[in-house]
């Protein structure tokens, strides 16, 4: 039986830091809609704009 993804992250190298980063990101962006996230991430001069042709 495989561990749940949360436990696999927690027990991985730097797992506590990763879980902290995930929680911080969810706290900042977790309430936003998918469309709002697209609006934020797909602006000019963002990594998305440079990688999308």
mmJSON file of the N, C-alpha and C atoms, coordinates in Angstrom:
{"data_MODEL":{"atom_site":{
"group_PDB":["ATOM","ATOM","ATOM","ATOM","ATOM","ATOM","ATOM","ATOM","ATOM","ATOM","ATOM","ATOM","ATOM","ATOM","ATOM","ATOM","ATOM","ATOM","ATOM","ATOM","ATOM","ATOM","ATOM","ATOM","ATOM","ATOM","ATOM","ATOM","ATOM","ATOM","ATOM","ATOM","ATOM","ATOM","ATOM","ATOM","ATOM","ATOM","ATOM","ATOM","ATOM","ATOM","ATOM","ATOM","ATOM","ATOM","ATOM","ATOM","ATOM","ATOM","ATOM","ATOM","ATOM","ATOM","ATOM","ATOM","ATOM","ATOM","ATOM","ATOM","ATOM","ATOM","ATOM","ATOM","ATOM","ATOM","ATOM","ATOM","ATOM","ATOM","ATOM","ATOM","ATOM","ATOM","ATOM","ATOM","ATOM","ATOM","ATOM","ATOM","ATOM","ATOM","ATOM","ATOM","ATOM","ATOM","ATOM","ATOM","ATOM","ATOM","ATOM","ATOM","ATOM","ATOM","ATOM","ATOM","ATOM","ATOM","ATOM","ATOM","ATOM","ATOM","ATOM","ATOM","ATOM","ATOM","ATOM","ATOM","ATOM","ATOM","ATOM","ATOM","ATOM","ATOM","ATOM","ATOM","ATOM","ATOM","ATOM","ATOM","ATOM","ATOM","ATOM","ATOM","ATOM","ATOM","ATOM","ATOM","ATOM","ATOM","ATOM","ATOM","ATOM","ATOM","ATOM","ATOM","ATOM","ATOM","ATOM","ATOM","ATOM","ATOM","ATOM","ATOM","ATOM","ATOM","ATOM","ATOM","ATOM","ATOM","ATOM","ATOM","ATOM","ATOM","ATOM","ATOM","ATOM","ATOM","ATOM"],
"id":[1,2,3,4,5,6,7,8,9,10,11,12,13,14,15,16,17,18,19,20,21,22,23,24,25,26,27,28,29,30,31,32,33,34,35,36,37,38,39,40,41,42,43,44,45,46,47,48,49,50,51,52,53,54,55,56,57,58,59,60,61,62,63,64,65,66,67,68,69,70,71,72,73,74,75,76,77,78,79,80,81,82,83,84,85,86,87,88,89,90,91,92,93,94,95,96,97,98,99,100,101,102,103,104,105,106,107,108,109,110,111,112,113,114,115,116,117,118,119,120,121,122,123,124,125,126,127,128,129,130,131,132,133,134,135,136,137,138,139,140,141,142,143,144,145,146,147,148,149,150,151,152,153,154,155,156,157,158,159],
"type_symbol":["N","C","C","N","C","C","N","C","C","N","C","C","N","C","C","N","C","C","N","C","C","N","C","C","N","C","C","N","C","C","N","C","C","N","C","C","N","C","C","N","C","C","N","C","C","N","C","C","N","C","C","N","C","C","N","C","C","N","C","C","N","C","C","N","C","C","N","C","C","N","C","C","N","C","C","N","C","C","N","C","C","N","C","C","N","C","C","N","C","C","N","C","C","N","C","C","N","C","C","N","C","C","N","C","C","N","C","C","N","C","C","N","C","C","N","C","C","N","C","C","N","C","C","N","C","C","N","C","C","N","C","C","N","C","C","N","C","C","N","C","C","N","C","C","N","C","C","N","C","C","N","C","C","N","C","C","N","C","C"],
"label_atom_id":["N","CA","C","N","CA","C","N","CA","C","N","CA","C","N","CA","C","N","CA","C","N","CA","C","N","CA","C","N","CA","C","N","CA","C","N","CA","C","N","CA","C","N","CA","C","N","CA","C","N","CA","C","N","CA","C","N","CA","C","N","CA","C","N","CA","C","N","CA","C","N","CA","C","N","CA","C","N","CA","C","N","CA","C","N","CA","C","N","CA","C","N","CA","C","N","CA","C","N","CA","C","N","CA","C","N","CA","C","N","CA","C","N","CA","C","N","CA","C","N","CA","C","N","CA","C","N","CA","C","N","CA","C","N","CA","C","N","CA","C","N","CA","C","N","CA","C","N","CA","C","N","CA","C","N","CA","C","N","CA","C","N","CA","C","N","CA","C","N","CA","C","N","CA","C","N","CA","C","N","CA","C","N","CA","C"],
"label_alt_id":[null,null,null,null,null,null,null,null,null,null,null,null,null,null,null,null,null,null,null,null,null,null,null,null,null,null,null,null,null,null,null,null,null,null,null,null,null,null,null,null,null,null,null,null,null,null,null,null,null,null,null,null,null,null,null,null,null,null,null,null,null,null,null,null,null,null,null,null,null,null,null,null,null,null,null,null,null,null,null,null,null,null,null,null,null,null,null,null,null,null,null,null,null,null,null,null,null,null,null,null,null,null,null,null,null,null,null,null,null,null,null,null,null,null,null,null,null,null,null,null,null,null,null,null,null,null,null,null,null,null,null,null,null,null,null,null,null,null,null,null,null,null,null,null,null,null,null,null,null,null,null,null,null,null,null,null,null,null,null],
"label_comp_id":["UNK","UNK","UNK","UNK","UNK","UNK","UNK","UNK","UNK","UNK","UNK","UNK","UNK","UNK","UNK","UNK","UNK","UNK","UNK","UNK","UNK","UNK","UNK","UNK","UNK","UNK","UNK","UNK","UNK","UNK","UNK","UNK","UNK","UNK","UNK","UNK","UNK","UNK","UNK","UNK","UNK","UNK","UNK","UNK","UNK","UNK","UNK","UNK","UNK","UNK","UNK","UNK","UNK","UNK","UNK","UNK","UNK","UNK","UNK","UNK","UNK","UNK","UNK","UNK","UNK","UNK","UNK","UNK","UNK","UNK","UNK","UNK","UNK","UNK","UNK","UNK","UNK","UNK","UNK","UNK","UNK","UNK","UNK","UNK","UNK","UNK","UNK","UNK","UNK","UNK","UNK","UNK","UNK","UNK","UNK","UNK","UNK","UNK","UNK","UNK","UNK","UNK","UNK","UNK","UNK","UNK","UNK","UNK","UNK","UNK","UNK","UNK","UNK","UNK","UNK","UNK","UNK","UNK","UNK","UNK","UNK","UNK","UNK","UNK","UNK","UNK","UNK","UNK","UNK","UNK","UNK","UNK","UNK","UNK","UNK","UNK","UNK","UNK","UNK","UNK","UNK","UNK","UNK","UNK","UNK","UNK","UNK","UNK","UNK","UNK","UNK","UNK","UNK","UNK","UNK","UNK","UNK","UNK","UNK"],
"label_asym_id":["A","A","A","A","A","A","A","A","A","A","A","A","A","A","A","A","A","A","A","A","A","A","A","A","A","A","A","A","A","A","A","A","A","A","A","A","A","A","A","A","A","A","A","A","A","A","A","A","A","A","A","A","A","A","A","A","A","A","A","A","A","A","A","A","A","A","A","A","A","A","A","A","A","A","A","A","A","A","A","A","A","A","A","A","A","A","A","A","A","A","A","A","A","A","A","A","A","A","A","A","A","A","A","A","A","A","A","A","A","A","A","A","A","A","A","A","A","A","A","A","A","A","A","A","A","A","A","A","A","A","A","A","A","A","A","A","A","A","A","A","A","A","A","A","A","A","A","A","A","A","A","A","A","A","A","A","A","A","A"],
"label_entity_id":["1","1","1","1","1","1","1","1","1","1","1","1","1","1","1","1","1","1","1","1","1","1","1","1","1","1","1","1","1","1","1","1","1","1","1","1","1","1","1","1","1","1","1","1","1","1","1","1","1","1","1","1","1","1","1","1","1","1","1","1","1","1","1","1","1","1","1","1","1","1","1","1","1","1","1","1","1","1","1","1","1","1","1","1","1","1","1","1","1","1","1","1","1","1","1","1","1","1","1","1","1","1","1","1","1","1","1","1","1","1","1","1","1","1","1","1","1","1","1","1","1","1","1","1","1","1","1","1","1","1","1","1","1","1","1","1","1","1","1","1","1","1","1","1","1","1","1","1","1","1","1","1","1","1","1","1","1","1","1"],
"label_seq_id":[1,1,1,2,2,2,3,3,3,4,4,4,5,5,5,6,6,6,7,7,7,8,8,8,9,9,9,10,10,10,11,11,11,12,12,12,13,13,13,14,14,14,15,15,15,16,16,16,17,17,17,18,18,18,19,19,19,20,20,20,21,21,21,22,22,22,23,23,23,24,24,24,25,25,25,26,26,26,27,27,27,28,28,28,29,29,29,30,30,30,31,31,31,32,32,32,33,33,33,34,34,34,35,35,35,36,36,36,37,37,37,38,38,38,39,39,39,40,40,40,41,41,41,42,42,42,43,43,43,44,44,44,45,45,45,46,46,46,47,47,47,48,48,48,49,49,49,50,50,50,51,51,51,52,52,52,53,53,53],
"pdbx_PDB_ins_code":[null,null,null,null,null,null,null,null,null,null,null,null,null,null,null,null,null,null,null,null,null,null,null,null,null,null,null,null,null,null,null,null,null,null,null,null,null,null,null,null,null,null,null,null,null,null,null,null,null,null,null,null,null,null,null,null,null,null,null,null,null,null,null,null,null,null,null,null,null,null,null,null,null,null,null,null,null,null,null,null,null,null,null,null,null,null,null,null,null,null,null,null,null,null,null,null,null,null,null,null,null,null,null,null,null,null,null,null,null,null,null,null,null,null,null,null,null,null,null,null,null,null,null,null,null,null,null,null,null,null,null,null,null,null,null,null,null,null,null,null,null,null,null,null,null,null,null,null,null,null,null,null,null,null,null,null,null,null,null],
"Cartn_x":[0.849,0.0,0.891,0.553,1.335,0.853,1.798,1.452,0.702,-0.185,-0.84,0.21,-0.107,0.862,1.402,0.559,1.011,2.132,1.987,2.995,4.273,4.136,5.327,6.126,5.436,6.137,6.801,6.063,6.575,7.817,7.838,8.971,10.087,9.935,10.985,12.068,13.143,14.211,13.633,13.919,13.41,11.883,11.282,9.83,9.105,9.625,8.964,8.974,10.091,10.16,9.158,9.053,8.125,6.682,6.33,4.968,4.701,5.676,5.531,5.28,6.054,5.885,4.512,4.065,2.737,1.651,1.743,0.746,0.772,1.967,2.082,1.442,1.697,1.115,-0.407,-0.898,-2.354,-2.977,-2.289,-2.796,-2.9,-1.946,-1.916,-2.859,-2.928,-3.664,-4.828,-5.014,-5.991,-7.437,-7.783,-9.169,-9.462,-8.426,-8.615,-9.188,-9.953,-10.51,-9.425,-9.701,-8.762,-8.525,-9.568,-9.423,-8.564,-8.694,-7.864,-6.398,-6.142,-4.768,-4.173,-4.976,-4.509,-4.187,-5.041,-4.822,-3.493,-3.203,-1.97,-0.739,-0.82,0.375,0.642,-0.329,-0.154,0.077,0.551,0.85,2.129,2.345,3.605,4.741,5.91,7.123,7.034,6.299,6.27,6.895,7.305,7.866,6.93,5.625,4.679,4.792,4.852,4.912,6.177,7.269,8.522,8.529,7.794,7.838,6.731,5.697,4.562,4.726,4.642,4.736,3.406],
"Cartn_y":[-1.185,0.0,1.245,2.162,3.387,4.442,5.224,6.306,7.416,8.122,9.288,10.323,11.128,12.088,13.02,13.39,14.3,13.671,12.404,11.707,11.499,11.215,11.046,12.337,13.476,14.76,14.97,14.77,15.004,14.173,12.935,12.048,12.15,13.003,13.179,14.123,14.234,15.158,16.578,17.269,18.625,18.656,17.567,17.44,18.495,18.813,19.82,21.174,21.518,22.78,22.785,21.659,21.556,21.72,21.06,21.176,22.619,23.27,24.67,25.536,25.314,26.092,25.862,24.617,24.301,25.013,24.953,25.621,27.128,27.69,29.139,29.534,28.743,29.015,28.892,27.844,27.674,28.814,29.278,30.401,31.669,31.856,33.07,32.996,31.828,31.712,30.728,30.02,28.947,29.352,30.579,31.036,31.59,31.711,32.302,31.273,31.763,30.888,30.52,29.505,29.106,30.262,30.988,32.1,33.218,33.483,34.511,34.072,32.81,32.304,32.415,32.115,32.27,33.732,34.62,36.063,36.503,36.002,36.365,35.775,34.525,33.833,34.013,34.478,34.573,36.003,36.858,38.238,38.27,39.405,39.602,39.637,39.261,39.255,38.282,37.206,36.132,34.892,33.921,32.7,32.068,32.106,31.526,32.225,33.546,34.302,33.966,33.698,33.376,31.95,31.05,29.662,29.302,30.116,29.818,30.524,29.774,30.375,30.241],
"Cartn_z":[0.0,0.0,0.0,-0.862,-0.998,-0.008,0.501,1.426,0.694,1.378,0.764,0.361,-0.637,-1.162,-0.083,0.876,1.93,2.749,3.043,3.832,3.02,1.723,0.886,0.845,0.757,0.775,2.128,3.189,4.538,4.821,4.383,4.659,3.628,2.618,1.616,2.148,1.373,1.753,1.83,2.902,3.151,3.173,3.6,3.586,4.4,5.579,6.415,5.714,5.07,4.324,3.163,2.479,1.348,1.812,2.908,3.442,3.866,4.473,4.857,3.617,2.553,1.319,0.694,0.69,0.143,0.942,2.258,3.104,2.925,2.773,2.545,1.218,0.184,-1.135,-1.103,-0.463,-0.352,0.444,1.487,2.265,1.445,0.532,-0.285,-1.49,-2.138,-3.398,-3.366,-2.277,-2.219,-2.447,-2.157,-2.319,-3.715,-4.542,-5.869,-6.843,-7.791,-8.823,-9.831,-10.62,-11.669,-12.637,-12.975,-13.92,-13.35,-12.059,-11.431,-11.416,-11.156,-11.18,-12.584,-13.605,-14.986,-15.258,-14.805,-14.997,-14.37,-13.195,-12.485,-13.173,-13.566,-14.058,-15.545,-16.314,-17.754,-18.246,-17.378,-17.771,-18.597,-19.292,-19.995,-18.982,-19.435,-18.603,-17.432,-17.602,-16.608,-17.248,-16.461,-17.06,-18.095,-17.842,-18.8,-20.15,-20.15,-21.399,-22.191,-21.498,-22.179,-22.72,-22.107,-22.542,-23.53,-23.616,-24.492,-25.815,-26.893,-28.241,-28.936],
"occupancy":[1.0,1.0,1.0,1.0,1.0,1.0,1.0,1.0,1.0,1.0,1.0,1.0,1.0,1.0,1.0,1.0,1.0,1.0,1.0,1.0,1.0,1.0,1.0,1.0,1.0,1.0,1.0,1.0,1.0,1.0,1.0,1.0,1.0,1.0,1.0,1.0,1.0,1.0,1.0,1.0,1.0,1.0,1.0,1.0,1.0,1.0,1.0,1.0,1.0,1.0,1.0,1.0,1.0,1.0,1.0,1.0,1.0,1.0,1.0,1.0,1.0,1.0,1.0,1.0,1.0,1.0,1.0,1.0,1.0,1.0,1.0,1.0,1.0,1.0,1.0,1.0,1.0,1.0,1.0,1.0,1.0,1.0,1.0,1.0,1.0,1.0,1.0,1.0,1.0,1.0,1.0,1.0,1.0,1.0,1.0,1.0,1.0,1.0,1.0,1.0,1.0,1.0,1.0,1.0,1.0,1.0,1.0,1.0,1.0,1.0,1.0,1.0,1.0,1.0,1.0,1.0,1.0,1.0,1.0,1.0,1.0,1.0,1.0,1.0,1.0,1.0,1.0,1.0,1.0,1.0,1.0,1.0,1.0,1.0,1.0,1.0,1.0,1.0,1.0,1.0,1.0,1.0,1.0,1.0,1.0,1.0,1.0,1.0,1.0,1.0,1.0,1.0,1.0,1.0,1.0,1.0,1.0,1.0,1.0],
"B_iso_or_equiv":[0.0,0.0,0.0,0.0,0.0,0.0,0.0,0.0,0.0,0.0,0.0,0.0,0.0,0.0,0.0,0.0,0.0,0.0,0.0,0.0,0.0,0.0,0.0,0.0,0.0,0.0,0.0,0.0,0.0,0.0,0.0,0.0,0.0,0.0,0.0,0.0,0.0,0.0,0.0,0.0,0.0,0.0,0.0,0.0,0.0,0.0,0.0,0.0,0.0,0.0,0.0,0.0,0.0,0.0,0.0,0.0,0.0,0.0,0.0,0.0,0.0,0.0,0.0,0.0,0.0,0.0,0.0,0.0,0.0,0.0,0.0,0.0,0.0,0.0,0.0,0.0,0.0,0.0,0.0,0.0,0.0,0.0,0.0,0.0,0.0,0.0,0.0,0.0,0.0,0.0,0.0,0.0,0.0,0.0,0.0,0.0,0.0,0.0,0.0,0.0,0.0,0.0,0.0,0.0,0.0,0.0,0.0,0.0,0.0,0.0,0.0,0.0,0.0,0.0,0.0,0.0,0.0,0.0,0.0,0.0,0.0,0.0,0.0,0.0,0.0,0.0,0.0,0.0,0.0,0.0,0.0,0.0,0.0,0.0,0.0,0.0,0.0,0.0,0.0,0.0,0.0,0.0,0.0,0.0,0.0,0.0,0.0,0.0,0.0,0.0,0.0,0.0,0.0,0.0,0.0,0.0,0.0,0.0,0.0],
"pdbx_formal_charge":[null,null,null,null,null,null,null,null,null,null,null,null,null,null,null,null,null,null,null,null,null,null,null,null,null,null,null,null,null,null,null,null,null,null,null,null,null,null,null,null,null,null,null,null,null,null,null,null,null,null,null,null,null,null,null,null,null,null,null,null,null,null,null,null,null,null,null,null,null,null,null,null,null,null,null,null,null,null,null,null,null,null,null,null,null,null,null,null,null,null,null,null,null,null,null,null,null,null,null,null,null,null,null,null,null,null,null,null,null,null,null,null,null,null,null,null,null,null,null,null,null,null,null,null,null,null,null,null,null,null,null,null,null,null,null,null,null,null,null,null,null,null,null,null,null,null,null,null,null,null,null,null,null,null,null,null,null,null,null],
"auth_seq_id":[1,1,1,2,2,2,3,3,3,4,4,4,5,5,5,6,6,6,7,7,7,8,8,8,9,9,9,10,10,10,11,11,11,12,12,12,13,13,13,14,14,14,15,15,15,16,16,16,17,17,17,18,18,18,19,19,19,20,20,20,21,21,21,22,22,22,23,23,23,24,24,24,25,25,25,26,26,26,27,27,27,28,28,28,29,29,29,30,30,30,31,31,31,32,32,32,33,33,33,34,34,34,35,35,35,36,36,36,37,37,37,38,38,38,39,39,39,40,40,40,41,41,41,42,42,42,43,43,43,44,44,44,45,45,45,46,46,46,47,47,47,48,48,48,49,49,49,50,50,50,51,51,51,52,52,52,53,53,53],
"auth_comp_id":["UNK","UNK","UNK","UNK","UNK","UNK","UNK","UNK","UNK","UNK","UNK","UNK","UNK","UNK","UNK","UNK","UNK","UNK","UNK","UNK","UNK","UNK","UNK","UNK","UNK","UNK","UNK","UNK","UNK","UNK","UNK","UNK","UNK","UNK","UNK","UNK","UNK","UNK","UNK","UNK","UNK","UNK","UNK","UNK","UNK","UNK","UNK","UNK","UNK","UNK","UNK","UNK","UNK","UNK","UNK","UNK","UNK","UNK","UNK","UNK","UNK","UNK","UNK","UNK","UNK","UNK","UNK","UNK","UNK","UNK","UNK","UNK","UNK","UNK","UNK","UNK","UNK","UNK","UNK","UNK","UNK","UNK","UNK","UNK","UNK","UNK","UNK","UNK","UNK","UNK","UNK","UNK","UNK","UNK","UNK","UNK","UNK","UNK","UNK","UNK","UNK","UNK","UNK","UNK","UNK","UNK","UNK","UNK","UNK","UNK","UNK","UNK","UNK","UNK","UNK","UNK","UNK","UNK","UNK","UNK","UNK","UNK","UNK","UNK","UNK","UNK","UNK","UNK","UNK","UNK","UNK","UNK","UNK","UNK","UNK","UNK","UNK","UNK","UNK","UNK","UNK","UNK","UNK","UNK","UNK","UNK","UNK","UNK","UNK","UNK","UNK","UNK","UNK","UNK","UNK","UNK","UNK","UNK","UNK"],
"auth_asym_id":["A","A","A","A","A","A","A","A","A","A","A","A","A","A","A","A","A","A","A","A","A","A","A","A","A","A","A","A","A","A","A","A","A","A","A","A","A","A","A","A","A","A","A","A","A","A","A","A","A","A","A","A","A","A","A","A","A","A","A","A","A","A","A","A","A","A","A","A","A","A","A","A","A","A","A","A","A","A","A","A","A","A","A","A","A","A","A","A","A","A","A","A","A","A","A","A","A","A","A","A","A","A","A","A","A","A","A","A","A","A","A","A","A","A","A","A","A","A","A","A","A","A","A","A","A","A","A","A","A","A","A","A","A","A","A","A","A","A","A","A","A","A","A","A","A","A","A","A","A","A","A","A","A","A","A","A","A","A","A"],
"auth_atom_id":["N","CA","C","N","CA","C","N","CA","C","N","CA","C","N","CA","C","N","CA","C","N","CA","C","N","CA","C","N","CA","C","N","CA","C","N","CA","C","N","CA","C","N","CA","C","N","CA","C","N","CA","C","N","CA","C","N","CA","C","N","CA","C","N","CA","C","N","CA","C","N","CA","C","N","CA","C","N","CA","C","N","CA","C","N","CA","C","N","CA","C","N","CA","C","N","CA","C","N","CA","C","N","CA","C","N","CA","C","N","CA","C","N","CA","C","N","CA","C","N","CA","C","N","CA","C","N","CA","C","N","CA","C","N","CA","C","N","CA","C","N","CA","C","N","CA","C","N","CA","C","N","CA","C","N","CA","C","N","CA","C","N","CA","C","N","CA","C","N","CA","C","N","CA","C","N","CA","C","N","CA","C","N","CA","C"],
"pdbx_PDB_model_num":[1,1,1,1,1,1,1,1,1,1,1,1,1,1,1,1,1,1,1,1,1,1,1,1,1,1,1,1,1,1,1,1,1,1,1,1,1,1,1,1,1,1,1,1,1,1,1,1,1,1,1,1,1,1,1,1,1,1,1,1,1,1,1,1,1,1,1,1,1,1,1,1,1,1,1,1,1,1,1,1,1,1,1,1,1,1,1,1,1,1,1,1,1,1,1,1,1,1,1,1,1,1,1,1,1,1,1,1,1,1,1,1,1,1,1,1,1,1,1,1,1,1,1,1,1,1,1,1,1,1,1,1,1,1,1,1,1,1,1,1,1,1,1,1,1,1,1,1,1,1,1,1,1,1,1,1,1,1,1]
}}}
